[in-house]
Amino acid sequence: SNVVPMFLGEVAPRNLRGAIGIVPQLFISVGILIAQIFGLSSILGNAAGWPVLLGLTGIPSFIQLLVLPFFPESPRYLLIQKGNEEQARKALQKLRGRDDVDEEIEEMRQEDRSEKEEGQISVLSLFTYRGLRWQLISIIVMMMGQQLSGVNAVFYYTDRIFRSAGVKEDSVQYVTVSIGAINVVMTLLAFFVVESLGRRILLLAGFGLCCASCAVLTLALNLQATVSWMSYISIVSVITYIIGHAIGASPIPFVMITEMFLQSSRPAAFMVGGSVHWLCNFTVGLVFLYMEAGLGSYCFLIFCAICLASIVYIFFIVPETKNKTFMEINKIMAKRNKVEIQEDQEELKDFHTVSGGQAEKKSMSSTKL
């Protein structure tokens, strides 16, 4: 869950980095849908079929073990962390399918020069280094928003909502499969539009839909006992929530971790982001039943507030990273962190050197004259 998006983000070309970063979430959604289909009681979701269903998960793992040895190592890792430009060039040529990769190699060199004094950043250093303060806060907020927005709680409620709308017990599992299909379709949509619309708009739209859905769902669940058609509003709210989460809240935060950190700090950032992701996932799973018992349907107002807080933070703090190099994104965040970029200092030194050289030439010309 951590290394796959990090590897894909490092090997992706700049113009496709967002789309390729969504691919892991897309295939997670596809995997969930396949599991839901095979898990139908009429297929393998029964006492006899369960061991087979569980065993099928070994097939993609086996395929991955067969093909992974043929994958090239990340060119950024080879050049920046291993200092081997020749291997990085070969890996990049293999990935791009062409020999001319000088522009990307030069971008990596700039990143390498900028990071020379920092070295490899550990998780502890990440929390204490001022130059990455707002990047760190941003990924923590986005990862918390992703899980604490209540996606697992909504899925937990789905069967109950459909039953209250009059869906027969035998048909509920098929409706759940349809929700999984909507999840796949909307994640696929995010894959196609992320490079044209950008990351910020998908994050804001995604959390916005989730926020509105939680508010409407709370109202509908409280009124459906007295107003019959409110149960259908509940269904629409669930579907809208899934759409919002699929286009923004689920896939984009992992893309942002890749883009907001440079090579030296990216592994530590993914460790922090992944830890926050799973800790919040665990927290919702642990406390939701108690929230439901104590608050009933009003528990969705808490998720609504979390979505709203995420929207406000993203709107004011998180920059658009579409079609920008890692160094360009780093410079944007450096201004917010109020620190200087090493590359800028080097360029300034070069400028002074050139200026000094030109001044010296003018002085020599004057003396000669």
C-alpha positions, 0 to 999 in steps of 0.5 A: 500500500506504500511502496507501489504508489511511491514506485509508480510516482517516481517512474511516471512521466510528469504529464501522466504522474497523476493518472498513474498515481491513481492506478493503485486505487483503481485496481483496489476498487477493481479487486473489491468488485471482483471479491464482491462478485465472487463472494455472492452466495450463488457463486463462492460466498458459501460454506463450500466455496469460501476456502476457494475464494480465499485461495484465489487471492494467491493468483495475483500475488504469484503473477506479481512475483513472476513479473517483478524481477523484470521491472527496472529500478526507479531511475530517481532512486538510482541517480539520487540515492545511489549516485549511478547515472548510467544505470538510471539512464538505462532504466529510464530508457527502458521505461520510456522506450526511447534513447533521448531522456536527457531532459528528465535526467537533468531534472533529476540532477537538479533535484540531486543538487538541491538535496545534497546537504540534507541527505536521506531524511528519516521519519524523525527528521521529517517531523523536526525539519522546518523545510518540510513542515507544511508538506508533512501537515498536509499529508497528515490532514489529507490521510486523516480526512480520507479515512475519518470521513467515514467511508467504512461507516457508509459501507457498513450502513449500506445494506441497512439503508437498502433494506429500509428502502424495500430491497429484498434480503436476497437482493441486497448483495447484488445492490452492494455489488452495484455500489462496488461497480460505481466505485470502479467507474468513478475511480476510472473517471478520476484516472482520465480527468486528473491531468486535465482538471488537476488535483486540487479540484478533485480533492475539493469536489470529492470531499465536498460531495462527501460532506453534502452526502453525510448531511443529507444522509443524516436528515434522510435517516431521521425522516424515513420512518415518517416520510416514505420516500426519504429512504430513496434519498438515503440511497442517493446520498450513499451513491453520491458519497461513494462517487465523491470518495472515488474521484477525490478523497480515496486516490488523490492523497497518495498522489500528493505524497509523491508530488510534495516530497523529493527523493530523500524525504519521500520514503519517510513521507509514505511511512507517515502517510501510510501509518496515519491511513491505517491508524485512522482506518482502525480507529473508525472500525473500532469506535463506529459501533459505539458512535452509532449506539450513542448518536444513531444516524447523527454520527454522520454529522461528525463525518460531515464536519471532518470533510468540511475541515478537510475542504477548508485546509485543502483550499487554503494550503494545498497547492495545485501540482498538475504538470509541475516538476518535483523541484517546482512543487518544492519551491512553492512549498518552500515559500510557505515554509519560509526557507530557501532552496539549495538550488536557488543558492547555487544558481545565485552563486553561479550568477555572482561568479558569472557577474564577477567574471564579466566585471573582471573582463571589463576591468581588464579591457579598461586597463588595456584601453 
